[in-house]
């Protein structure tokens, strides 16, 4: 098992690459969630404004 995790001497680069991919995927998910909240808030304001305009 130790040999597997050592990756033939390239463990730092191999596991570093996996770590960077995980970090980028997490950042993407967080950014998309923030963007979704912004879009939903804008839609809510638009709906409220249209409701006020109709009255």
Rosetta silent file (secondary structure, phi, psi, omega in degrees, C-alpha in Angstrom):
SEQUENCE: XXXXXXXXXXXXXXXXXXXXXXXXXXXXXXXXXXXXXXXXXXXXXXXXXXXXXXX
SCORE:     score description
SCORE:     0.000 S_00000001
   1 L     0.000  -38.898  178.481    0.000    0.000    0.000 S_00000001
   2 H   -60.769  -39.270  179.251    2.869    2.367    0.768 S_00000001
   3 H   -63.384  -39.429  178.281    4.257    1.757   -2.698 S_00000001
   4 H   -61.383  -47.705 -177.891    0.894    2.679   -4.215 S_00000001
   5 H   -70.651  -22.740  177.879    0.736    5.995   -2.314 S_00000001
   6 H   -75.857  -23.676  176.412    4.370    6.789   -3.200 S_00000001
   7 H    53.776   41.176  175.756    3.471    6.608   -6.919 S_00000001
   8 H    63.703   30.059  179.766    6.997    5.676   -7.982 S_00000001
   9 H    92.765   -5.093 -178.535    8.532    8.832   -6.559 S_00000001
  10 L  -108.147   22.027 -175.202    5.974   11.149   -8.130 S_00000001
  11 H   -57.534  -41.886 -178.887    3.521   11.158   -5.237 S_00000001
  12 H   -58.289  -44.888 -178.233    3.793   14.909   -4.660 S_00000001
  13 H   -73.343  -40.937 -179.353    2.819   15.670   -8.265 S_00000001
  14 H   -65.923  -52.848 -178.090    0.160   12.965   -8.555 S_00000001
  15 H   -71.907  -28.644  174.064   -1.603   13.738   -5.277 S_00000001
  16 H   -64.194  -39.735  178.202   -1.064   17.458   -5.807 S_00000001
  17 H   -65.241  -43.143  176.858   -2.891   17.188   -9.137 S_00000001
  18 H   -61.722  -41.383  179.074   -5.784   15.346   -7.477 S_00000001
  19 H   -63.260  -42.446  179.489   -5.879   18.005   -4.777 S_00000001
  20 H   -65.303  -40.783  178.174   -5.944   20.839   -7.302 S_00000001
  21 H   -62.524  -44.302  178.947   -8.773   19.193   -9.264 S_00000001
  22 H   -61.588  -41.414  179.619  -10.778   18.752   -6.064 S_00000001
  23 H   -64.288  -43.877 -179.918  -10.136   22.395   -5.140 S_00000001
  24 H   -66.634  -40.305  177.482  -11.197   23.668   -8.568 S_00000001
  25 H   -63.823  -40.800  177.411  -14.351   21.531   -8.531 S_00000001
  26 H   -63.856  -43.503  178.558  -15.261   22.840   -5.087 S_00000001
  27 H   -62.060  -40.041  178.399  -14.664   26.434   -6.224 S_00000001
  28 H   -62.315  -45.120  179.633  -16.862   25.821   -9.288 S_00000001
  29 H   -62.250  -45.479  179.995  -19.698   24.459   -7.143 S_00000001
  30 H   -64.577  -39.270  179.238  -19.502   27.393   -4.732 S_00000001
  31 H   -66.377  -41.445  178.987  -19.406   29.906   -7.585 S_00000001
  32 H   -65.479  -38.391  178.109  -22.425   28.321   -9.278 S_00000001
  33 H   -65.183  -41.110  178.329  -24.400   28.347   -6.024 S_00000001
  34 H   -65.053  -41.171  178.466  -23.611   32.041   -5.503 S_00000001
  35 H   -64.358  -38.730  178.462  -24.606   32.804   -9.082 S_00000001
  36 H   -63.464  -43.680  178.322  -27.878   30.911   -8.623 S_00000001
  37 H   -60.943  -40.941  179.668  -28.700   32.930   -5.484 S_00000001
  38 H   -63.629  -45.498 -179.840  -27.999   36.164   -7.363 S_00000001
  39 H   -62.921  -44.386 -179.921  -30.219   35.168  -10.285 S_00000001
  40 H   -64.757  -37.749  177.695  -33.060   34.101   -7.986 S_00000001
  41 H   -65.041  -42.280  178.847  -32.813   37.367   -6.035 S_00000001
  42 H   -64.039  -41.415  177.675  -32.951   39.381   -9.268 S_00000001
  43 H   -63.489  -40.139  177.547  -35.963   37.413  -10.456 S_00000001
  44 H   -61.392  -43.684  177.560  -37.692   38.002   -7.138 S_00000001
  45 H   -63.964  -39.972  179.612  -37.110   41.752   -7.396 S_00000001
  46 H   -63.884  -42.247  179.182  -38.362   41.752  -10.989 S_00000001
  47 H   -64.195  -42.753  178.763  -41.537   39.915  -10.009 S_00000001
  48 H   -64.126  -41.546  179.926  -42.156   42.336   -7.128 S_00000001
  49 H   -64.581  -41.607  178.751  -41.586   45.350   -9.385 S_00000001
  50 H   -66.302  -35.353  177.788  -43.971   44.027  -12.017 S_00000001
  51 H   -66.083  -39.541  178.491  -46.562   43.342   -9.317 S_00000001
  52 H   -69.661  -36.262 -178.393  -46.300   46.915   -8.047 S_00000001
  53 H   -67.747  -34.565 -178.142  -46.484   48.292  -11.582 S_00000001
  54 H   -71.750  -21.483 -175.755  -49.709   46.404  -12.348 S_00000001
  55 L   -83.744    0.000    0.000  -51.566   47.911   -9.372 S_00000001
